[in-house]
């Protein structure tokens, strides 16, 4: 598809109405790295900055894929999810960018948009690489936030908005849904890579073996969905600001910790995690490996600008999946 991104002229009305007639847009930068929504930094004529999130078809690089009906992480994008999840995280005492305006009525653009605080350009992954000692304060703050999330409990799992509407699916256990999801990812990835096709039965058996060790659970915490240090901004005061939280759901906290262990590596222990079920964690870790094969292979067949990065990510996880099965 032909993609057109926002230009400064598109935002004059928004700036004038939100900030006043004396304010003008001095610069507009579209940030790279996002694949589901557009993220823009607006610099005003007094040098203050704010962020604009745009949910539009032209900003979303992901093609459709088969889904599991009760998977709370499916279609985890959109202004409605952003609004509900922002409110839940704020209520739980988790630092997120302050929400200044949300428009789902097309008043300014032919898209849903949110205007939020600019919490800065320093991401935790960059700080960990550049100055690990300076990352200690935001790491500790992030660990505190995660414990608040993971001890905010609900007897149902699912997207927050669905639970509020009484639509949360409880037809099966979370681990069975994850097995269904993982084997779907395996089927799709095996159609693209002959190594996975050859190992399909072996990988399937390994997934089912991991599932067999998991016992039932009936209480779920708030989870981000795919939290890595690239989803955490660090303010000059050392605050850890969590972003990209449209995938927030009530779910097994091990789902978050499987991602955290993978993404934070040696610094994971600094987050002081809550107690975890090792069997559930192992199943989720392997399911995420399969997800990180299927998703990158799928988006690599689109016009996503960093195709090689996605293919390298898939290759890394193919190696992991084959070695473990």
ChimeraX attribute file (.defattr): number of C-alpha atoms within 10 A of each C-alpha:
attribute: neighborCount
match mode: 1-to-1
recipient: residues
	/A:1	8
	/A:2	5
	/A:3	10
	/A:4	8
	/A:5	12
	/A:6	15
	/A:7	12
	/A:8	13
	/A:9	9
	/A:10	12
	/A:11	16
	/A:12	15
	/A:13	15
	/A:14	16
	/A:15	18
	/A:16	14
	/A:17	11
	/A:18	12
	/A:19	11
	/A:20	11
	/A:21	11
	/A:22	9
	/A:23	15
	/A:24	20
	/A:25	19
	/A:26	14
	/A:27	14
	/A:28	19
	/A:29	14
	/A:30	16
	/A:31	11
	/A:32	11
	/A:33	13
	/A:34	13
	/A:35	14
	/A:36	20
	/A:37	21
	/A:38	22
	/A:39	21
	/A:40	19
	/A:41	21
	/A:42	24
	/A:43	17
	/A:44	17
	/A:45	13
	/A:46	11
	/A:47	10
	/A:48	10
	/A:49	20
	/A:50	16
	/A:51	24
	/A:52	21
	/A:53	20
	/A:54	26
	/A:55	20
	/A:56	17
	/A:57	14
	/A:58	16
	/A:59	18
	/A:60	17
	/A:61	19
	/A:62	18
	/A:63	10
	/A:64	9
	/A:65	13
	/A:66	10
	/A:67	14
	/A:68	15
	/A:69	11
	/A:70	20
	/A:71	17
	/A:72	23
	/A:73	19
	/A:74	14
	/A:75	13
	/A:76	17
	/A:77	17
	/A:78	19
	/A:79	20
	/A:80	14
	/A:81	21
	/A:82	20
	/A:83	15
	/A:84	16
	/A:85	22
	/A:86	22
	/A:87	14
	/A:88	18
	/A:89	21
	/A:90	13
	/A:91	10
	/A:92	17
	/A:93	12
	/A:94	22
	/A:95	19
	/A:96	22
	/A:97	19
	/A:98	14
	/A:99	14
	/A:100	13
	/A:101	12
	/A:102	17
	/A:103	15
	/A:104	16
	/A:105	11
	/A:106	10
	/A:107	12
	/A:108	17
	/A:109	17
	/A:110	12
	/A:111	17
	/A:112	19
	/A:113	25
	/A:114	19
	/A:115	22
	/A:116	19
	/A:117	16
	/A:118	17
	/A:119	23
	/A:120	16
	/A:121	11
	/A:122	14
	/A:123	18
	/A:124	23
	/A:125	19
	/A:126	16
	/A:127	18
	/A:128	17
	/A:129	9
	/A:130	11
	/A:131	10
	/A:132	14
	/A:133	9
	/A:134	12
	/A:135	20
	/A:136	17
	/A:137	16
	/A:138	22
	/A:139	26
	/A:140	17
	/A:141	17
	/A:142	24
	/A:143	20
	/A:144	18
	/A:145	20
	/A:146	26
	/A:147	18
	/A:148	18
	/A:149	21
	/A:150	23
	/A:151	14
	/A:152	17
	/A:153	16
	/A:154	16
	/A:155	13
	/A:156	19
	/A:157	26
	/A:158	24
	/A:159	27
	/A:160	23
	/A:161	16
	/A:162	15
	/A:163	17
	/A:164	11
	/A:165	8
	/A:166	10
	/A:167	13
	/A:168	18
	/A:169	17
	/A:170	12
	/A:171	8
	/A:172	9
	/A:173	14
	/A:174	22
	/A:175	20
	/A:176	14
	/A:177	16
	/A:178	21
	/A:179	20
	/A:180	19
	/A:181	21
	/A:182	24
	/A:183	19
	/A:184	19
	/A:185	23
	/A:186	23
	/A:187	16
	/A:188	21
	/A:189	26
	/A:190	18
	/A:191	12
	/A:192	13
	/A:193	14
	/A:194	11
	/A:195	14
	/A:196	22
	/A:197	17
	/A:198	11
	/A:199	15
	/A:200	19
	/A:201	12
	/A:202	13
	/A:203	22
	/A:204	16
	/A:205	12
	/A:206	17
	/A:207	22
	/A:208	14
	/A:209	12
	/A:210	19
	/A:211	19
	/A:212	14
	/A:213	12
	/A:214	17
	/A:215	11
	/A:216	9
	/A:217	11
	/A:218	12
	/A:219	15
	/A:220	22
	/A:221	24
	/A:222	29
	/A:223	23
	/A:224	29
	/A:225	23
	/A:226	19
	/A:227	25
	/A:228	18
	/A:229	20
	/A:230	16
	/A:231	17
	/A:232	24
	/A:233	26
	/A:234	25
	/A:235	17
	/A:236	10
	/A:237	8
	/A:238	16
	/A:239	19
	/A:240	29
	/A:241	23
	/A:242	24
	/A:243	17
	/A:244	20
	/A:245	21
	/A:246	22
	/A:247	23
	/A:248	26
	/A:249	27
	/A:250	27
	/A:251	27
	/A:252	25
	/A:253	28
	/A:254	26
	/A:255	23
	/A:256	23
	/A:257	25
	/A:258	23
	/A:259	21
	/A:260	20
	/A:261	16
	/A:262	15
	/A:263	17
	/A:264	18
	/A:265	10
	/A:266	9
	/A:267	15
	/A:268	16
	/A:269	13
	/A:270	14
	/A:271	20
	/A:272	14
	/A:273	17
	/A:274	14
	/A:275	8
	/A:276	12
	/A:277	12
	/A:278	12
	/A:279	16
	/A:280	23
	/A:281	21
	/A:282	19
	/A:283	26
	/A:284	26
	/A:285	20
	/A:286	23
	/A:287	24
	/A:288	23
	/A:289	23
	/A:290	26
	/A:291	21
	/A:292	20
	/A:293	28
	/A:294	26
	/A:295	20
	/A:296	21
	/A:297	22
	/A:298	19
	/A:299	20
	/A:300	19
	/A:301	13
	/A:302	13
	/A:303	13
	/A:304	15
	/A:305	14
	/A:306	12
	/A:307	16
	/A:308	12
	/A:309	12
	/A:310	21
	/A:311	19
	/A:312	14
	/A:313	16
	/A:314	24
	/A:315	16
	/A:316	14
	/A:317	20
	/A:318	20
	/A:319	14
	/A:320	14
	/A:321	20
	/A:322	14
	/A:323	9
	/A:324	9
	/A:325	15
